[in-house]
Amino acid sequence: QSGAGRHCAPGQQSRGLQTGAGSHCCATASLRWSLQLPLLSGTVFGLSSVAQVVLGRGDFGQHLSINLGFGIGVTLGIHAAGGISGAHLNAAITLTHCLLGNLPWRKLPAYLIGQFLGSFTAAATVFGLYYDALYDYTKGNFTVTGPTATASIFSTYPAPYVSLLGAFFTEFMATVMLLLGILIIHDEKNNGALKGMQALLTGILVLGIGLGMGMNTGYAINPSRDLPPRVFTAIAGWGMDVFTAGHHWWWVPLTAPVLGSLAGVLIHKLFIDFHNQPVLESGNEKGQPVVETSTL
């Protein structure tokens, strides 16, 4: 997500995990592997859209094509992973669930490993799919910067004019908007989305973030979407420049989305959730607020 994960209750997130040492280990391993396909399918759509725009020199798509690709990928990923993990496709959102007590810390490694493997495999898939085009475009010289740079097909890099602070703030605010949007879409106490529409609306939300906030950094908004492909490119021929480019930019897509995710939850609680408690009307007691707990 870029990808965005579905906002759900703790019971939905831990579905299929049983107590007991043996069953817990097997279930955790099963969860780790089952998380790969949703993130693989979602990330492939996004990365392959970037590949077509870059390698096709604008003849096979434009900026809108990239945003549509990631939006479609997020939608499909949520549908694929909804019943498996609660659609945890974003490490920042998964970590936020743990910090808020909605997800046990012992399950965090399984989620993160599954997300990493899925996104890493997606990068390898796109690399294989477009290897001939990559070689033709670069003449075999895979670079991070320069006129034939191609590392940005797989991971995000800041625009040359953006300072590191400006890039950090961009990723922070983009993730704030992501979390606000997800919480609003799933807020049943408010005017939440119809059942079955959440995945589509989340994909449209990612599309909107890309259209409005994608120029500075490429809107990573998800550590799971950025770091695994970056590791893959370091191995596949781009070298360690993928970690040093953009004033060592690589750590920003890991930290800014986590802080933005927490800030998004806080803003939603302060300005929407706390002021939107349903009113109980029964008998002589009218106007008494019904206190409900949010699932995130």
Phi and psi in degrees as GROMACS dihedral restraints (atoms count N, CA, C in turn):
[ dihedral_restraints ]
;  ai    aj    ak    al  type     phi  dphi    fc
    3     4     5     6     1   -16.8    20    10
    4     5     6     7     1  -163.8    20    10
    6     7     8     9     1   140.4    20    10
    7     8     9    10     1   131.8    20    10
    9    10    11    12     1  -112.0    20    10
   10    11    12    13     1   137.1    20    10
   12    13    14    15     1   -98.8    20    10
   13    14    15    16     1   155.0    20    10
   15    16    17    18     1   -73.9    20    10
   16    17    18    19     1   139.8    20    10
   18    19    20    21     1   -85.3    20    10
   19    20    21    22     1   120.4    20    10
   21    22    23    24     1  -148.9    20    10
   22    23    24    25     1   170.4    20    10
   24    25    26    27     1   -76.8    20    10
   25    26    27    28     1   158.6    20    10
   27    28    29    30     1   -56.7    20    10
   28    29    30    31     1   -38.2    20    10
   30    31    32    33     1   -62.3    20    10
   31    32    33    34     1   -33.7    20    10
   33    34    35    36     1   -71.6    20    10
   34    35    36    37     1   -34.9    20    10
   36    37    38    39     1   -68.9    20    10
   37    38    39    40     1   -35.7    20    10
   39    40    41    42     1   -96.9    20    10
   40    41    42    43     1    17.1    20    10
   42    43    44    45     1   -55.6    20    10
   43    44    45    46     1   130.3    20    10
   45    46    47    48     1    90.8    20    10
   46    47    48    49     1    -7.0    20    10
   48    49    50    51     1   -93.2    20    10
   49    50    51    52     1   125.3    20    10
   51    52    53    54     1  -109.0    20    10
   52    53    54    55     1   162.2    20    10
   54    55    56    57     1   -81.7    20    10
   55    56    57    58     1   165.4    20    10
   57    58    59    60     1    99.0    20    10
   58    59    60    61     1   140.2    20    10
   60    61    62    63     1   -62.5    20    10
   61    62    63    64     1   -49.0    20    10
   63    64    65    66     1   -65.6    20    10
   64    65    66    67     1   -50.7    20    10
   66    67    68    69     1   -67.0    20    10
   67    68    69    70     1   -33.0    20    10
   69    70    71    72     1   -65.5    20    10
   70    71    72    73     1   -43.3    20    10
   72    73    74    75     1   -64.0    20    10
   73    74    75    76     1   -43.4    20    10
   75    76    77    78     1   -65.3    20    10
   76    77    78    79     1   -42.6    20    10
   78    79    80    81     1   -67.1    20    10
   79    80    81    82     1   -38.0    20    10
   81    82    83    84     1   -64.8    20    10
   82    83    84    85     1   -43.0    20    10
   84    85    86    87     1   -63.2    20    10
   85    86    87    88     1   -41.1    20    10
   87    88    89    90     1   -62.5    20    10
   88    89    90    91     1   -42.6    20    10
   90    91    92    93     1   -62.7    20    10
   91    92    93    94     1   -42.8    20    10
   93    94    95    96     1   -59.6    20    10
   94    95    96    97     1   -44.3    20    10
   96    97    98    99     1   -74.5    20    10
   97    98    99   100     1   -36.5    20    10
   99   100   101   102     1   -71.5    20    10
  100   101   102   103     1   -19.2    20    10
  102   103   104   105     1   -75.0    20    10
  103   104   105   106     1   -17.5    20    10
  105   106   107   108     1   -67.5    20    10
  106   107   108   109     1   -45.9    20    10
  108   109   110   111     1   -61.9    20    10
  109   110   111   112     1   -46.3    20    10
  111   112   113   114     1   -58.9    20    10
  112   113   114   115     1   -45.1    20    10
  114   115   116   117     1   -72.5    20    10
  115   116   117   118     1   -32.8    20    10
  117   118   119   120     1   -60.2    20    10
  118   119   120   121     1   -51.2    20    10
  120   121   122   123     1   -65.3    20    10
  121   122   123   124     1   -41.2    20    10
  123   124   125   126     1   -66.1    20    10
  124   125   126   127     1   -43.4    20    10
  126   127   128   129     1   -72.8    20    10
  127   128   129   130     1   -32.8    20    10
  129   130   131   132     1   -59.5    20    10
  130   131   132   133     1   -42.8    20    10
  132   133   134   135     1   -60.1    20    10
  133   134   135   136     1   -44.8    20    10
  135   136   137   138     1   -67.5    20    10
  136   137   138   139     1   -51.1    20    10
  138   139   140   141     1   -65.8    20    10
  139   140   141   142     1   -38.3    20    10
  141   142   143   144     1   -68.3    20    10
  142   143   144   145     1   -29.6    20    10
  144   145   146   147     1   -65.7    20    10
  145   146   147   148     1   -42.0    20    10
  147   148   149   150     1   -63.4    20    10
  148   149   150   151     1   -42.1    20    10
  150   151   152   153     1   -59.5    20    10
  151   152   153   154     1   -43.1    20    10
  153   154   155   156     1   -64.7    20    10
  154   155   156   157     1   -40.2    20    10
  156   157   158   159     1   -67.1    20    10
  157   158   159   160     1   -45.7    20    10
  159   160   161   162     1   -71.6    20    10
  160   161   162   163     1   -54.0    20    10
  162   163   164   165     1   -72.7    20    10
  163   164   165   166     1   -26.1    20    10
  165   166   167   168     1   -86.1    20    10
  166   167   168   169     1     2.0    20    10
  168   169   170   171     1    52.7    20    10
  169   170   171   172     1    38.1    20    10
  171   172   173   174     1    86.6    20    10
  172   173   174   175     1    -4.2    20    10
  174   175   176   177     1   -81.9    20    10
  175   176   177   178     1   -16.8    20    10
  177   178   179   180     1  -121.8    20    10
  178   179   180   181     1    33.6    20    10
  180   181   182   183     1   138.8    20    10
  181   182   183   184     1   164.4    20    10
  183   184   185   186     1  -131.0    20    10
  184   185   186   187     1  -165.8    20    10
  186   187   188   189     1   -56.2    20    10
  187   188   189   190     1   -39.6    20    10
  189   190   191   192     1   -61.1    20    10
  190   191   192   193     1   -36.1    20    10
  192   193   194   195     1   -60.1    20    10
  193   194   195   196     1   -41.5    20    10
  195   196   197   198     1   -63.2    20    10
  196   197   198   199     1   -46.4    20    10
  198   199   200   201     1   -65.7    20    10
  199   200   201   202     1   -38.3    20    10
  201   202   203   204     1   -64.8    20    10
  202   203   204   205     1   -39.8    20    10
  204   205   206   207     1   -61.1    20    10
  205   206   207   208     1   -45.6    20    10
  207   208   209   210     1   -68.9    20    10
  208   209   210   211     1   -37.5    20    10
  210   211   212   213     1   -63.2    20    10
  211   212   213   214     1   -44.3    20    10
  213   214   215   216     1   -64.9    20    10
  214   215   216   217     1   -40.8    20    10
  216   217   218   219     1   -62.0    20    10
  217   218   219   220     1   -42.5    20    10
  219   220   221   222     1   -63.2    20    10
  220   221   222   223     1   -44.2    20    10
  222   223   224   225     1   -59.1    20    10
  223   224   225   226     1   -48.1    20    10
  225   226   227   228     1   -66.7    20    10
  226   227   228   229     1   -38.6    20    10
  228   229   230   231     1   -62.7    20    10
  229   230   231   232     1   -40.0    20    10
  231   232   233   234     1   -66.3    20    10
  232   233   234   235     1   -43.5    20    10
  234   235   236   237     1   -62.0    20    10
  235   236   237   238     1   -40.2    20    10
  237   238   239   240     1   -70.2    20    10
  238   239   240   241     1   -36.4    20    10
  240   241   242   243     1  -102.4    20    10
  241   242   243   244     1    -2.4    20    10
  243   244   245   246     1   -57.3    20    10
  244   245   246   247     1   -43.1    20    10
  246   247   248   249     1   -87.0    20    10
  247   248   249   250     1    -9.1    20    10
  249   250   251   252     1   -91.1    20    10
  250   251   252   253     1   -51.3    20    10
  252   253   254   255     1  -132.7    20    10
  253   254   255   256     1     5.8    20    10
  255   256   257   258     1    78.2    20    10
  256   257   258   259     1    20.4    20    10
  258   259   260   261     1    60.5    20    10
  259   260   261   262     1    48.7    20    10
  261   262   263   264     1   -81.4    20    10
  262   263   264   265     1    93.8    20    10
  264   265   266   267     1  -110.6    20    10
  265   266   267   268     1    -3.9    20    10
  267   268   269   270     1  -126.6    20    10
  268   269   270   271     1   117.9    20    10
  270   271   272   273     1   -62.4    20    10
  271   272   273   274     1   -33.5    20    10
  273   274   275   276     1   -64.7    20    10
  274   275   276   277     1   -41.1    20    10
  276   277   278   279     1   -71.2    20    10
  277   278   279   280     1   -39.2    20    10
  279   280   281   282     1   -61.1    20    10
  280   281   282   283     1   -44.8    20    10
  282   283   284   285     1   -65.0    20    10
  283   284   285   286     1   -36.4    20    10
  285   286   287   288     1   -63.0    20    10
  286   287   288   289     1   -40.8    20    10
  288   289   290   291     1   -57.9    20    10
  289   290   291   292     1   -42.2    20    10
  291   292   293   294     1   -66.1    20    10
  292   293   294   295     1   -44.6    20    10
  294   295   296   297     1   -63.2    20    10
  295   296   297   298     1   -31.7    20    10
  297   298   299   300     1   -90.0    20    10
  298   299   300   301     1     0.0    20    10
  300   301   302   303     1    82.6    20    10
  301   302   303   304     1    11.2    20    10
  303   304   305   306     1   -85.8    20    10
  304   305   306   307     1   -12.8    20    10
  306   307   308   309     1  -140.8    20    10
  307   308   309   310     1   126.8    20    10
  309   310   311   312     1   -60.8    20    10
  310   311   312   313     1   140.0    20    10
  312   313   314   315     1   -61.4    20    10
  313   314   315   316     1   -29.3    20    10
  315   316   317   318     1   -65.8    20    10
  316   317   318   319     1   -20.1    20    10
  318   319   320   321     1   -90.7    20    10
  319   320   321   322     1   -10.8    20    10
  321   322   323   324     1   -59.1    20    10
  322   323   324   325     1   -45.7    20    10
  324   325   326   327     1   -57.4    20    10
  325   326   327   328     1   -40.1    20    10
  327   328   329   330     1   -62.9    20    10
  328   329   330   331     1   -42.8    20    10
  330   331   332   333     1   -63.6    20    10
  331   332   333   334     1   -47.7    20    10
  333   334   335   336     1   -65.8    20    10
  334   335   336   337     1   -40.3    20    10
  336   337   338   339     1   -64.5    20    10
  337   338   339   340     1   -44.0    20    10
  339   340   341   342     1   -61.3    20    10
  340   341   342   343     1   -42.6    20    10
  342   343   344   345     1   -63.8    20    10
  343   344   345   346     1   -43.6    20    10
  345   346   347   348     1   -62.1    20    10
  346   347   348   349     1   -48.6    20    10
  348   349   350   351     1   -64.2    20    10
  349   350   351   352     1   -39.5    20    10
  351   352   353   354     1   -63.2    20    10
  352   353   354   355     1   -46.0    20    10
  354   355   356   357     1   -71.0    20    10
  355   356   357   358     1   -38.2    20    10
  357   358   359   360     1   -61.6    20    10
  358   359   360   361     1   -44.0    20    10
  360   361   362   363     1   -65.4    20    10
  361   362   363   364     1   -35.5    20    10
  363   364   365   366     1   -62.3    20    10
  364   365   366   367     1   -43.1    20    10
  366   367   368   369     1   -62.6    20    10
  367   368   369   370     1   -42.4    20    10
  369   370   371   372     1   -64.2    20    10
  370   371   372   373     1   -37.2    20    10
  372   373   374   375     1   -64.3    20    10
  373   374   375   376     1   -46.9    20    10
  375   376   377   378     1   -66.1    20    10
  376   377   378   379     1   -37.4    20    10
  378   379   380   381     1   -59.7    20    10
  379   380   381   382     1   -46.0    20    10
  381   382   383   384     1   -66.9    20    10
  382   383   384   385     1   -38.4    20    10
  384   385   386   387     1   -63.7    20    10
  385   386   387   388     1   -38.1    20    10
  387   388   389   390     1  -114.1    20    10
  388   389   390   391     1    21.8    20    10
  390   391   392   393     1   -59.6    20    10
  391   392   393   394     1   -45.5    20    10
  393   394   395   396     1   -62.2    20    10
  394   395   396   397     1   -41.5    20    10
  396   397   398   399     1   -67.3    20    10
  397   398   399   400     1   -38.2    20    10
  399   400   401   402     1   -61.1    20    10
  400   401   402   403     1   -46.0    20    10
  402   403   404   405     1   -64.7    20    10
  403   404   405   406     1   -40.4    20    10
  405   406   407   408     1   -66.7    20    10
  406   407   408   409     1   -38.9    20    10
  408   409   410   411     1   -71.1    20    10
  409   410   411   412     1   -37.9    20    10
  411   412   413   414     1  -104.9    20    10
  412   413   414   415     1    -7.0    20    10
  414   415   416   417     1    58.7    20    10
  415   416   417   418     1    30.4    20    10
  417   418   419   420     1    85.8    20    10
  418   419   420   421     1     2.1    20    10
  420   421   422   423     1  -106.2    20    10
  421   422   423   424     1    94.5    20    10
  423   424   425   426     1   -80.4    20    10
  424   425   426   427     1   117.6    20    10
  426   427   428   429     1  -126.0    20    10
  427   428   429   430     1   158.9    20    10
  429   430   431   432     1   -92.0    20    10
  430   431   432   433     1   -35.1    20    10
  432   433   434   435     1  -126.1    20    10
  433   434   435   436     1   167.9    20    10
  435   436   437   438     1   107.7    20    10
  436   437   438   439     1   178.5    20    10
  438   439   440   441     1   -66.5    20    10
  439   440   441   442     1   -24.5    20    10
  441   442   443   444     1  -117.6    20    10
  442   443   444   445     1    33.5    20    10
  444   445   446   447     1   -65.6    20    10
  445   446   447   448     1   137.8    20    10
  447   448   449   450     1  -131.1    20    10
  448   449   450   451     1    -2.0    20    10
  450   451   452   453     1   -62.7    20    10
  451   452   453   454     1   -27.9    20    10
  453   454   455   456     1   -70.2    20    10
  454   455   456   457     1    -9.5    20    10
  456   457   458   459     1   -63.4    20    10
  457   458   459   460     1   -33.3    20    10
  459   460   461   462     1  -103.2    20    10
  460   461   462   463     1   -35.9    20    10
  462   463   464   465     1  -134.8    20    10
  463   464   465   466     1   168.8    20    10
  465   466   467   468     1   -88.8    20    10
  466   467   468   469     1   149.9    20    10
  468   469   470   471     1  -142.3    20    10
  469   470   471   472     1   143.7    20    10
  471   472   473   474     1   -72.3    20    10
  472   473   474   475     1   150.7    20    10
  474   475   476   477     1   -64.5    20    10
  475   476   477   478     1   151.8    20    10
  477   478   479   480     1   -58.0    20    10
  478   479   480   481     1   -28.5    20    10
  480   481   482   483     1   -84.7    20    10
  481   482   483   484     1    -8.1    20    10
  483   484   485   486     1   -92.7    20    10
  484   485   486   487     1   132.3    20    10
  486   487   488   489     1   -74.7    20    10
  487   488   489   490     1   163.2    20    10
  489   490   491   492     1   -62.9    20    10
  490   491   492   493     1   -38.4    20    10
  492   493   494   495     1   -65.5    20    10
  493   494   495   496     1   -43.3    20    10
  495   496   497   498     1   -63.2    20    10
  496   497   498   499     1   -38.4    20    10
  498   499   500   501     1   -67.3    20    10
  499   500   501   502     1   -40.7    20    10
  501   502   503   504     1   -61.7    20    10
  502   503   504   505     1   -44.7    20    10
  504   505   506   507     1   -64.6    20    10
  505   506   507   508     1   -36.9    20    10
  507   508   509   510     1   -61.5    20    10
  508   509   510   511     1   -47.7    20    10
  510   511   512   513     1   -66.0    20    10
  511   512   513   514     1   -38.1    20    10
  513   514   515   516     1   -61.1    20    10
  514   515   516   517     1   -50.8    20    10
  516   517   518   519     1   -68.5    20    10
  517   518   519   520     1   -37.2    20    10
  519   520   521   522     1   -62.6    20    10
  520   521   522   523     1   -38.1    20    10
  522   523   524   525     1   -74.2    20    10
  523   524   525   526     1   -33.9    20    10
  525   526   527   528     1   -56.9    20    10
  526   527   528   529     1   -47.5    20    10
  528   529   530   531     1   -65.4    20    10
  529   530   531   532     1   -35.3    20    10
  531   532   533   534     1   -61.4    20    10
  532   533   534   535     1   -49.9    20    10
  534   535   536   537     1   -66.3    20    10
  535   536   537   538     1   -42.1    20    10
  537   538   539   540     1   -58.3    20    10
  538   539   540   541     1   -44.9    20    10
  540   541   542   543     1   -63.0    20    10
  541   542   543   544     1   -44.3    20    10
  543   544   545   546     1   -62.5    20    10
  544   545   546   547     1   -44.8    20    10
  546   547   548   549     1   -65.3    20    10
  547   548   549   550     1   -38.4    20    10
  549   550   551   552     1   -67.7    20    10
  550   551   552   553     1   -42.3    20    10
  552   553   554   555     1   -60.8    20    10
  553   554   555   556     1   -35.8    20    10
  555   556   557   558     1  -101.8    20    10
  556   557   558   559     1    10.9    20    10
  558   559   560   561     1   -83.2    20    10
  559   560   561   562     1    97.5    20    10
  561   562   563   564     1   -73.3    20    10
  562   563   564   565     1   -17.4    20    10
  564   565   566   567     1   -78.1    20    10
  565   566   567   568     1   -18.3    20    10
  567   568   569   570     1  -107.1    20    10
  568   569   570   571     1  -146.8    20    10
  570   571   572   573     1   -97.8    20    10
  571   572   573   574     1    65.5    20    10
  573   574   575   576     1   -69.2    20    10
  574   575   576   577     1   168.1    20    10
  576   577   578   579     1   -72.6    20    10
  577   578   579   580     1   154.9    20    10
  579   580   581   582     1   -64.9    20    10
  580   581   582   583     1   150.4    20    10
  582   583   584   585     1   -57.3    20    10
  583   584   585   586     1   134.2    20    10
  585   586   587   588     1    91.2    20    10
  586   587   588   589     1   -12.3    20    10
  588   589   590   591     1   -98.8    20    10
  589   590   591   592     1    -9.4    20    10
  591   592   593   594     1   -61.1    20    10
  592   593   594   595     1   -40.9    20    10
  594   595   596   597     1   -63.8    20    10
  595   596   597   598     1   -44.8    20    10
  597   598   599   600     1   -63.2    20    10
  598   599   600   601     1   -44.0    20    10
  600   601   602   603     1   -67.5    20    10
  601   602   603   604     1   -34.1    20    10
  603   604   605   606     1   -66.7    20    10
  604   605   606   607     1   -38.9    20    10
  606   607   608   609     1   -62.4    20    10
  607   608   609   610     1   -40.7    20    10
  609   610   611   612     1   -65.9    20    10
  610   611   612   613     1   -36.1    20    10
  612   613   614   615     1   -60.3    20    10
  613   614   615   616     1   -46.3    20    10
  615   616   617   618     1   -62.9    20    10
  616   617   618   619     1   -40.0    20    10
  618   619   620   621     1   -57.8    20    10
  619   620   621   622     1   -45.6    20    10
  621   622   623   624     1   -63.7    20    10
  622   623   624   625     1   -39.7    20    10
  624   625   626   627     1   -63.2    20    10
  625   626   627   628     1   -41.5    20    10
  627   628   629   630     1   -64.7    20    10
  628   629   630   631     1   -40.4    20    10
  630   631   632   633     1   -68.2    20    10
  631   632   633   634     1   -33.6    20    10
  633   634   635   636     1  -100.8    20    10
  634   635   636   637     1   -21.3    20    10
  636   637   638   639     1  -133.6    20    10
  637   638   639   640     1    19.5    20    10
  639   640   641   642     1   -92.9    20    10
  640   641   642   643     1   -10.0    20    10
  642   643   644   645     1   -70.2    20    10
  643   644   645   646     1   -40.7    20    10
  645   646   647   648     1   -71.0    20    10
  646   647   648   649     1   -42.7    20    10
  648   649   650   651     1  -131.9    20    10
  649   650   651   652     1   -10.9    20    10
  651   652   653   654     1    86.5    20    10
  652   653   654   655     1     8.5    20    10
  654   655   656   657     1    42.4    20    10
  655   656   657   658     1    77.2    20    10
  657   658   659   660     1   -64.4    20    10
  658   659   660   661     1   -54.1    20    10
  660   661   662   663     1    47.5    20    10
  661   662   663   664     1    13.3    20    10
  663   664   665   666     1  -162.0    20    10
  664   665   666   667     1   108.6    20    10
  666   667   668   669     1   -56.8    20    10
  667   668   669   670     1   -32.3    20    10
  669   670   671   672     1   -70.8    20    10
  670   671   672   673     1   -21.4    20    10
  672   673   674   675     1   -87.1    20    10
  673   674   675   676     1   -22.4    20    10
  675   676   677   678     1  -103.2    20    10
  676   677   678   679     1   -48.6    20    10
  678   679   680   681     1   -68.5    20    10
  679   680   681   682     1   -48.1    20    10
  681   682   683   684     1   -58.4    20    10
  682   683   684   685     1   -46.1    20    10
  684   685   686   687     1   -63.6    20    10
  685   686   687   688     1   -30.1    20    10
  687   688   689   690     1   -66.3    20    10
  688   689   690   691     1   -42.3    20    10
  690   691   692   693     1   -63.2    20    10
  691   692   693   694     1   -41.3    20    10
  693   694   695   696     1   -60.8    20    10
  694   695   696   697     1   -45.8    20    10
  696   697   698   699     1   -64.8    20    10
  697   698   699   700     1   -33.4    20    10
  699   700   701   702     1   -62.1    20    10
  700   701   702   703     1   -35.4    20    10
  702   703   704   705     1   -80.4    20    10
  703   704   705   706     1   -34.9    20    10
  705   706   707   708     1   -84.8    20    10
  706   707   708   709     1     0.0    20    10
  708   709   710   711     1   134.5    20    10
  709   710   711   712     1    -9.1    20    10
  711   712   713   714     1   -86.1    20    10
  712   713   714   715     1   -18.7    20    10
  714   715   716   717     1    75.9    20    10
  715   716   717   718     1  -170.2    20    10
  717   718   719   720     1   -75.1    20    10
  718   719   720   721     1    -3.6    20    10
  720   721   722   723     1   -60.6    20    10
  721   722   723   724     1   -23.1    20    10
  723   724   725   726     1   -66.0    20    10
  724   725   726   727     1   -19.5    20    10
  726   727   728   729     1   -99.6    20    10
  727   728   729   730     1   -19.4    20    10
  729   730   731   732     1  -100.5    20    10
  730   731   732   733     1   -17.9    20    10
  732   733   734   735     1   -64.7    20    10
  733   734   735   736     1   152.5    20    10
  735   736   737   738     1    64.1    20    10
  736   737   738   739     1    40.2    20    10
  738   739   740   741     1    59.2    20    10
  739   740   741   742     1    45.8    20    10
  741   742   743   744     1    58.1    20    10
  742   743   744   745     1    49.5    20    10
  744   745   746   747     1   -63.5    20    10
  745   746   747   748     1   -21.8    20    10
  747   748   749   750     1   -54.2    20    10
  748   749   750   751     1   -29.6    20    10
  750   751   752   753     1   -78.7    20    10
  751   752   753   754     1   -18.0    20    10
  753   754   755   756     1   -65.5    20    10
  754   755   756   757     1   -46.7    20    10
  756   757   758   759     1   -66.2    20    10
  757   758   759   760     1    -9.0    20    10
  759   760   761   762     1   -89.5    20    10
  760   761   762   763     1   -37.2    20    10
  762   763   764   765     1   -98.9    20    10
  763   764   765   766     1   -42.7    20    10
  765   766   767   768     1   -60.0    20    10
  766   767   768   769     1   -42.2    20    10
  768   769   770   771     1   -63.3    20    10
  769   770   771   772     1   -33.7    20    10
  771   772   773   774     1   -65.6    20    10
  772   773   774   775     1   -47.5    20    10
  774   775   776   777     1   -65.4    20    10
  775   776   777   778     1   -39.3    20    10
  777   778   779   780     1   -65.0    20    10
  778   779   780   781     1   -36.2    20    10
  780   781   782   783     1   -63.8    20    10
  781   782   783   784     1   -46.0    20    10
  783   784   785   786     1   -63.9    20    10
  784   785   786   787     1   -41.8    20    10
  786   787   788   789     1   -64.9    20    10
  787   788   789   790     1   -38.3    20    10
  789   790   791   792     1   -62.5    20    10
  790   791   792   793     1   -42.1    20    10
  792   793   794   795     1   -63.2    20    10
  793   794   795   796     1   -44.2    20    10
  795   796   797   798     1   -62.5    20    10
  796   797   798   799     1   -45.2    20    10
  798   799   800   801     1   -62.9    20    10
  799   800   801   802     1   -41.1    20    10
  801   802   803   804     1   -63.2    20    10
  802   803   804   805     1   -42.5    20    10
  804   805   806   807     1   -66.3    20    10
  805   806   807   808     1   -42.6    20    10
  807   808   809   810     1   -71.0    20    10
  808   809   810   811     1   -40.3    20    10
  810   811   812   813     1  -106.6    20    10
  811   812   813   814     1   -11.3    20    10
  813   814   815   816     1  -127.5    20    10
  814   815   816   817     1   -58.0    20    10
  816   817   818   819     1   -63.0    20    10
  817   818   819   820     1   -45.3    20    10
  819   820   821   822     1   -67.7    20    10
  820   821   822   823     1   -20.2    20    10
  822   823   824   825     1  -105.3    20    10
  823   824   825   826     1    11.9    20    10
  825   826   827   828     1  -136.1    20    10
  826   827   828   829     1    57.2    20    10
  828   829   830   831     1   -96.2    20    10
  829   830   831   832     1   130.0    20    10
  831   832   833   834     1   -58.6    20    10
  832   833   834   835     1   150.6    20    10
  834   835   836   837     1  -103.4    20    10
  835   836   837   838     1   129.7    20    10
  837   838   839   840     1   -88.9    20    10
  838   839   840   841     1   124.6    20    10
  840   841   842   843     1  -121.3    20    10
  841   842   843   844     1    95.8    20    10
  843   844   845   846     1  -148.5    20    10
  844   845   846   847     1   133.5    20    10
  846   847   848   849     1    62.6    20    10
  847   848   849   850     1  -134.2    20    10
  849   850   851   852     1   -90.7    20    10
  850   851   852   853     1    -3.5    20    10
  852   853   854   855     1   -99.3    20    10
  853   854   855   856     1   100.1    20    10
  855   856   857   858     1  -118.2    20    10
  856   857   858   859     1   145.8    20    10
  858   859   860   861     1    84.2    20    10
  859   860   861   862     1     7.1    20    10
  861   862   863   864     1   -84.2    20    10
  862   863   864   865     1   122.8    20    10
  864   865   866   867     1   -69.6    20    10
  865   866   867   868     1   140.3    20    10
  867   868   869   870     1   -96.0    20    10
  868   869   870   871     1   117.8    20    10
  870   871   872   873     1   -83.1    20    10
  871   872   873   874     1   119.8    20    10
  873   874   875   876     1  -121.8    20    10
  874   875   876   877     1   148.6    20    10
  876   877   878   879     1   -97.7    20    10
  877   878   879   880     1   138.9    20    10
  879   880   881   882     1   -75.7    20    10
  880   881   882   883     1   150.7    20    10
  882   883   884   885     1   -80.3    20    10
  883   884   885   886     1    -6.7    20    10
